[in-house]
Amino acid sequence: WDGVPEFSNTTPNTFQAQLFEDGTIVLGYEVLTPEEDGAGHRHHGVVGVSPGGGAADPGEIDLSTDLPFFSGGDGTVYEFFERGPNGASGPDSDPYDLTGLRIAFHPDGGGGWDVVICAPDPAAIPTVSEWGLIVLALLMLTAGTIVIRREMMLKTA
């Protein structure tokens, strides 16, 4: 979701949820914006996973500092963010600190999760113009090598 406002305001929020065939879930948070600078978020927030169906609550963890985390048999892993003391009229009592992170929940085969912060996105594949510069540099290196070898051969002859 890119630039999506909360239901009651126009400030943009950008985040992503990825679901993989092996059961891995990756949650990425680029921007979650309070309505006003310093105002705090208007609502409580929860980030995490749960099997649902009345699963036991093992308590929250701090996803920004307690990783890697291995939940064992607990299928519920989350962090709760409490809104500002007066809704939007005060600073967050528990500020949202996951901006810029990608958190991966890998199923452990026993009903729990191995939770880690993902590495940054892999390096981009060079563009056509970058490939052109690479090829030009290789051609110049080859030409320079040929010139040097010819000069060395002329000196020895």
C-alpha positions as CSV (number, residue, x, y, z in Angstrom):
1,W,0.0,0.0,0.0
2,D,1.6,3.3,-1.1
3,G,0.5,6.6,0.2
4,V,-2.7,5.3,1.8
5,P,-4.4,7.6,4.3
6,E,-6.0,6.4,7.5
7,F,-9.8,6.5,7.3
8,S,-10.2,9.9,9.0
9,N,-7.4,12.0,7.6
10,T,-5.2,12.5,4.6
11,T,-1.7,11.8,5.8
12,P,0.0,9.1,3.7
13,N,1.1,5.7,5.0
14,T,3.2,3.2,3.0
15,F,3.6,-0.4,4.0
16,Q,3.7,-3.9,2.6
17,A,2.7,-7.5,3.5
18,Q,4.3,-10.4,1.6
19,L,3.0,-13.9,1.9
20,F,5.3,-16.7,0.7
21,E,4.5,-20.3,-0.4
22,D,6.6,-21.7,2.5
23,G,4.4,-19.8,5.0
24,T,6.9,-17.0,5.6
25,I,5.2,-13.6,6.2
26,V,7.2,-10.4,5.7
27,L,5.8,-7.1,6.9
28,G,7.5,-3.9,5.7
29,Y,6.9,-0.4,7.0
30,E,8.2,2.6,5.0
31,V,6.0,5.4,6.4
32,L,3.3,5.5,9.0
33,T,2.5,9.2,9.7
34,P,0.7,10.8,12.6
35,E,-2.0,13.3,11.6
36,E,0.1,16.2,12.8
37,D,3.8,16.5,13.8
38,G,4.3,15.6,17.4
39,A,0.6,14.8,17.7
40,G,0.9,11.0,18.2
41,H,-1.2,8.4,16.5
42,R,-4.9,8.5,16.9
43,H,-5.4,4.8,17.4
44,H,-3.6,1.9,19.1
45,G,-1.7,-0.4,16.7
46,V,-0.7,-4.0,16.5
47,V,2.1,-5.5,14.3
48,G,2.5,-9.3,14.2
49,V,1.0,-12.7,13.5
50,S,-1.4,-15.0,15.2
51,P,-3.1,-18.3,14.3
52,G,-6.4,-16.7,15.7
53,G,-9.1,-18.9,17.0
54,G,-8.6,-17.9,20.7
55,A,-4.8,-18.6,20.6
56,A,-3.1,-17.8,23.9
57,D,-1.5,-14.4,24.3
58,P,2.2,-14.8,25.3
59,G,2.6,-11.0,25.7
60,E,4.1,-8.6,23.3
61,I,7.8,-8.3,22.3
62,D,9.6,-5.2,21.0
63,L,10.0,-6.0,17.3
64,S,12.7,-3.3,16.9
65,T,15.0,-4.5,19.6
66,D,14.2,-8.1,20.6
67,L,15.1,-9.8,17.3
68,P,16.0,-12.4,16.3
69,F,13.2,-14.0,18.3
70,F,12.1,-17.6,18.4
71,S,8.6,-18.1,19.7
72,G,8.9,-21.9,20.3
73,G,5.4,-23.3,20.2
74,D,3.6,-20.0,20.6
75,G,1.9,-19.1,17.3
76,T,1.3,-15.5,18.4
77,V,4.1,-12.9,18.1
78,Y,3.3,-9.2,18.1
79,E,4.1,-5.7,19.3
80,F,1.4,-3.4,20.6
81,F,1.7,0.4,20.1
82,E,-0.3,2.5,22.5
83,R,-1.8,5.8,21.1
84,G,-1.0,9.2,22.6
85,P,-2.6,10.0,26.0
86,N,-5.3,12.1,24.4
87,G,-5.7,10.5,21.0
88,A,-4.1,12.9,18.6
89,S,-3.6,15.7,21.1
90,G,-0.3,14.5,22.7
91,P,2.9,12.6,21.9
92,D,2.8,8.9,21.6
93,S,3.3,7.1,24.9
94,D,4.7,4.2,22.9
95,P,6.0,5.6,19.6
96,Y,5.9,3.5,16.5
97,D,9.6,2.6,15.8
98,L,9.4,0.1,12.9
99,T,9.7,2.7,10.0
100,G,12.1,1.5,7.4
101,L,12.2,-2.1,8.7
102,R,11.1,-5.4,7.0
103,I,10.3,-8.0,9.6
104,A,10.1,-11.7,8.5
105,F,8.1,-14.3,10.3
106,H,9.4,-17.8,9.3
107,P,7.3,-20.8,10.4
108,D,9.4,-23.1,12.6
109,G,7.5,-26.3,11.9
110,G,6.2,-26.6,15.5
111,G,3.5,-23.9,15.4
112,G,5.7,-21.0,16.2
113,W,7.8,-18.5,14.4
114,D,11.5,-17.5,13.9
115,V,11.3,-13.7,13.6
116,V,14.1,-11.7,12.1
117,I,14.7,-8.3,10.6
118,C,15.3,-8.8,6.8
119,A,18.5,-7.7,5.1
120,P,18.2,-4.6,3.0
121,D,16.9,-5.2,-0.5
122,P,19.5,-6.8,-2.8
123,A,21.5,-4.6,-5.1
124,A,19.7,-3.5,-8.2
125,I,20.6,-5.0,-11.6
126,P,22.5,-2.5,-13.6
127,T,20.5,-0.5,-16.1
128,V,21.3,-0.4,-19.9
129,S,23.3,2.8,-19.4
130,E,25.3,1.3,-16.5
131,W,26.0,-1.8,-18.7
132,G,27.2,0.6,-21.4
133,L,29.7,2.2,-19.0
134,I,30.9,-1.2,-17.8
135,V,31.4,-2.4,-21.4
136,L,33.2,0.9,-22.3
137,A,35.5,0.5,-19.3
138,L,36.3,-3.1,-20.3
139,L,37.0,-2.0,-23.9
140,M,39.3,0.7,-22.7
141,L,41.1,-1.7,-20.4
142,T,41.5,-4.2,-23.3
143,A,42.8,-1.5,-25.6
144,G,45.2,-0.2,-23.0
145,T,46.5,-3.7,-22.4
146,I,47.1,-4.2,-26.1
147,V,49.0,-0.9,-26.4
148,I,51.2,-1.7,-23.5
149,R,52.0,-5.2,-24.8
150,R,52.9,-3.8,-28.2
151,E,55.2,-1.3,-26.7
152,M,56.9,-4.0,-24.6
153,M,57.3,-6.2,-27.7
154,L,58.9,-3.3,-29.7
155,K,61.3,-2.6,-26.9
156,T,62.4,-6.3,-26.7
157,A,62.8,-6.6,-30.5
